[in-house]
């Protein structure tokens, strides 16, 4: 997932893996715990996220772990690599932080790690960040995304008050990737089934009969898909920027490092194309 705006990250925290669970063939859950999570502030946004720190291959860092010291004393290529993941659940009483990872075999860094990590192993991360929670004053809610946005969409649906009107669209590979979400909102699961990423999601949102009243929308996922949905919502539907949380969490053909390096330029170009240079949503 791509970085998202939010509060300034604190110094890295250290946690231990408490347990893991394979939710679906391509979604792995990892639950973290530990004394340093006391008071962890992940209870205000439904898109809270953390930045996991992965050691560079073959590099051992001195203890106690000090990220500033590492960046001062180690060459850049030996700095820890960061990967961003949404907080699926936060249990303050038991100090347990739940993260869900999309798994594509041995592809990537965080996914394979999540698939093999064992209880008791140490994890370091920064955060939380976050910027979105469903506005209870909105007349209705729109939530749309792919697997990368599913944890935030699920947490948002579970945070909605009973009776809230919402439409949720989640694009996944197939029926085996559907999950149970504790919400009375019926999720529309869009099975990719070999079609290009994002195609089903764009078609579904475009085909929605938009109700009257103010919508509060959360739309995240692959950047090319998000670009099309942004045009639909901001330009065609004229949804005010303040009522729309929208961003590319990732981009086809880029890892997180590459996407983060180009994301600002990408967003600026989309602004010019869609809104004549207006400030990004």
C-alpha positions in Angstrom: 0.0 0.0 0.0 1.1 3.5 -0.7 1.8 6.1 2.0 -1.1 8.1 3.3 -1.2 11.5 5.0 -1.6 11.6 8.7 0.0 12.4 12.0 3.8 12.6 12.2 5.3 9.1 12.9 6.9 8.5 16.2 10.1 6.7 16.8 10.0 3.0 15.9 8.1 0.6 18.2 9.1 -2.9 18.9 6.5 -5.7 19.0 6.3 -9.5 18.9 4.2 -11.7 16.6 1.4 -13.1 18.8 -0.3 -15.3 16.1 -0.9 -15.6 12.4 -3.8 -16.9 10.3 -4.4 -17.5 6.6 -7.8 -15.8 6.0 -8.1 -16.6 2.3 -5.7 -18.1 -0.2 -4.2 -14.7 -0.8 -4.7 -12.9 2.5 -2.6 -13.5 5.6 -3.3 -12.0 9.1 -0.5 -11.2 11.5 -1.3 -10.1 15.1 1.4 -8.1 16.9 1.6 -7.4 20.7 4.0 -6.3 23.4 4.6 -3.8 26.1 5.6 -1.0 23.8 2.1 -1.0 22.3 0.7 0.4 25.6 -1.1 3.6 24.7 -0.8 3.0 20.9 -3.1 5.7 19.3 -4.9 3.7 16.6 -8.5 4.3 17.6 -9.5 7.5 15.7 -9.2 6.7 12.0 -10.4 3.6 10.2 -7.5 3.9 7.7 -4.8 4.0 10.4 -1.6 2.5 9.0 1.9 1.6 10.2 5.2 1.4 8.4 7.0 -1.9 9.0 10.8 -1.9 9.0 12.5 -4.7 7.2 16.3 -5.1 7.6 18.3 -4.8 4.4 19.3 -8.3 3.3 22.4 -9.6 5.1 22.6 -6.5 7.5 22.5 -6.7 11.3 21.8 -3.5 13.2 23.2 -2.7 16.7 21.0 -2.9 19.7 19.2 -1.0 21.1 17.7 -0.4 17.7 18.1 3.3 16.8 16.8 4.3 13.3 18.5 7.8 13.4 21.8 6.2 14.3 21.4 3.6 11.5 20.8 6.4 9.0 23.8 8.3 10.2 26.2 5.4 10.3 25.1 3.0 7.6 25.1 3.6 3.8 21.7 4.3 2.4 21.4 0.9 0.7 21.7 -0.8 4.1 18.9 1.2 5.7 15.8 -0.7 6.7 13.1 -1.0 4.0 9.6 0.2 4.8 6.3 -1.2 3.8 3.0 0.4 4.7 0.0 -1.6 6.0 -3.4 -0.7 7.3 -4.4 -1.5 10.9 -7.2 -4.0 10.5 -8.0 -4.1 14.2 -6.6 -2.5 17.4 -7.4 -4.1 20.8 -6.1 -1.5 23.3 -7.1 -3.7 26.3 -4.9 -6.6 25.2 -2.4 -4.4 23.2 -2.9 -6.4 20.0 -2.4 -4.9 16.6 -3.9 -6.8 13.6 -2.5 -6.4 10.1 -3.6 -8.2 7.0 -1.2 -8.9 4.1 -2.0 -9.6 0.4 0.0 -12.7 -0.6 1.2 -13.4 -4.1 3.5 -16.4 -3.6 7.2 -15.3 -3.3 6.5 -11.9 -4.9 7.4 -8.8 -2.9 8.9 -8.3 0.5 6.1 -8.1 3.1 3.8 -10.7 1.7 6.4 -13.6 1.8 7.5 -12.4 5.3 3.9 -12.5 6.6 3.4 -16.0 5.2 6.4 -17.4 7.0 6.8 -15.4 10.2 6.3 -17.3 13.4 4.9 -16.3 16.9 7.6 -14.7 19.1 9.5 -13.1 16.3 10.4 -9.4 16.7 8.8 -6.7 14.5 9.7 -3.0 14.3 7.4 -0.4 12.9 6.6 3.3 12.8 3.2 5.0 13.1 0.3 5.2 13.2 -0.7 7.5 10.5 -4.3 7.9 9.2 -6.7 10.5 7.9 -10.2 9.0 7.3 -13.1 7.8 9.3 -16.7 7.7 8.1 -18.5 11.0 8.8 -21.7 10.2 10.7 -23.2 13.4 9.4 -23.1 12.2 5.8 -26.3 11.1 4.1 -24.6 8.1 2.7 -21.2 6.5 2.2 -19.3 5.0 -0.7 -16.4 2.7 -0.2 -14.5 1.2 -3.1 -11.1 -0.5 -3.5 -9.2 -3.6 -4.3 -7.5 -6.1 -1.9 -5.1 -3.5 -0.7 -7.9 -1.3 0.6 -10.0 -4.2 2.0 -8.7 -3.9 5.6 -9.6 -0.2 5.7 -12.9 -0.7 4.0 -13.8 -3.6 6.4 -12.8 -1.5 9.5 -14.8 1.5 8.1 -17.9 -0.6 7.6 -17.7 -2.0 11.1 -17.4 1.5 12.5 -20.6 2.7 10.8 -23.6 3.2 13.1 -26.5 0.8 12.7 -28.7 1.8 9.9 -26.2 3.9 8.1 -26.6 3.9 4.3 -23.5 2.7 2.5 -22.4 1.1 -0.7 -19.2 -1.0 -0.7 -17.4 -2.4 -3.7 -14.3 -4.6 -3.3 -12.5 -6.0 -6.3 -10.8 -9.4 -5.7 -9.4 -12.3 -7.7 -12.4 -14.6 -7.2 -15.0 -15.9 -4.7 -12.4 -17.7 -2.6 -11.1 -14.3 -1.6 -14.3 -13.0 0.0 -14.2 -12.3 3.7 -16.8 -12.1 6.5 -17.2 -8.5 7.7 -19.1 -7.6 10.8 -21.5 -5.1 9.3 -25.1 -5.0 8.1 -23.9 -3.3 4.9 -23.8 -5.8 2.0 -20.5 -5.8 0.3 -20.5 -6.2 -3.5 -17.6 -8.5 -4.2 -16.3 -7.9 -7.7 -14.5 -11.0 -9.1 -11.6 -10.0 -11.4 -11.6 -13.4 -13.1 -8.7 -12.6 -15.4 -9.8 -9.1 -16.3 -7.4 -6.1 -15.9 -7.0 -4.8 -12.4 -9.5 -2.1 -11.6 -11.9 -2.7 -14.6 -14.6 -4.3 -12.6 -14.3 -1.7 -9.8 -14.6 1.3 -12.2 -17.6 -0.3 -14.0 -19.4 -1.0 -10.7 -19.0 2.6 -9.3 -19.9 4.1 -12.6 -23.0 2.0 -12.7 -24.2 3.0 -9.2 -27.4 5.0 -9.1 -26.1 7.7 -6.8 -28.6 8.6 -4.0 -29.6 12.2 -3.2 -27.7 13.9 -0.4 -24.1 14.3 0.7 -21.8 11.4 0.2 -18.6 10.7 2.1 -16.4 8.5 -0.1 -13.3 6.3 0.5 -11.7 5.1 -2.7 -8.3 3.5 -2.7 -6.3 0.9 -4.6 -4.3 0.6 -7.8 -3.3 4.0 -9.0 -4.6 3.7 -12.6 -8.0 2.6 -11.4 -8.1 5.3 -8.7 -7.3 7.9 -11.5 -10.4 6.8 -13.4 -12.6 6.9 -10.3 -11.2 10.2 -9.3 -12.3 11.7 -12.6 -15.8 10.2 -12.1 -16.2 11.4 -8.6 -14.5 14.8 -8.6 -15.1 15.9 -12.2 -18.2 14.2 -13.4 -20.1 13.9 -10.0 -18.6 17.1 -8.6 -18.1 15.6 -5.1 -16.3 18.2 -3.0 -12.7 17.4 -2.2 -13.3 17.4 1.6 -15.9 14.6 1.2 -13.5 12.4 -0.7 -10.6 10.3 0.6 -8.9 9.0 -2.6 -5.4 7.8 -3.3 -3.4 5.1 -5.1 -2.1 2.7 -2.5 0.0 1.0 -5.2 0.7 1.1 -8.9 1.0 -1.8 -11.4 4.7 -2.3 -12.3 6.1 -0.5 -9.3 7.1 -1.7 -5.8 6.4 0.6 -2.9 9.7 2.3 -3.1 9.3 3.1 -6.8 5.7 4.2 -6.3 6.5 6.5 -3.4 9.3 8.1 -5.4 7.0 8.9 -8.3 3.7 9.4 -6.5 3.9 13.2 -6.0 4.7 13.8 -9.7 1.9 11.4 -10.7 -0.7 13.2 -8.5 0.4 16.6 -9.9 0.0 15.4 -13.4 -3.5 14.0 -12.7 -4.5 17.3 -11.1 -3.6 19.2 -14.2 -5.4 16.7 -16.5 -8.6 16.5 -14.4 -8.9 19.9 -12.6 -6.6 22.3 -14.4 -3.9 22.2 -11.6 -6.2 22.3 -8.6 -4.9 21.0 -5.3 -5.0 17.2 -5.0 -7.8 15.5 -3.2 
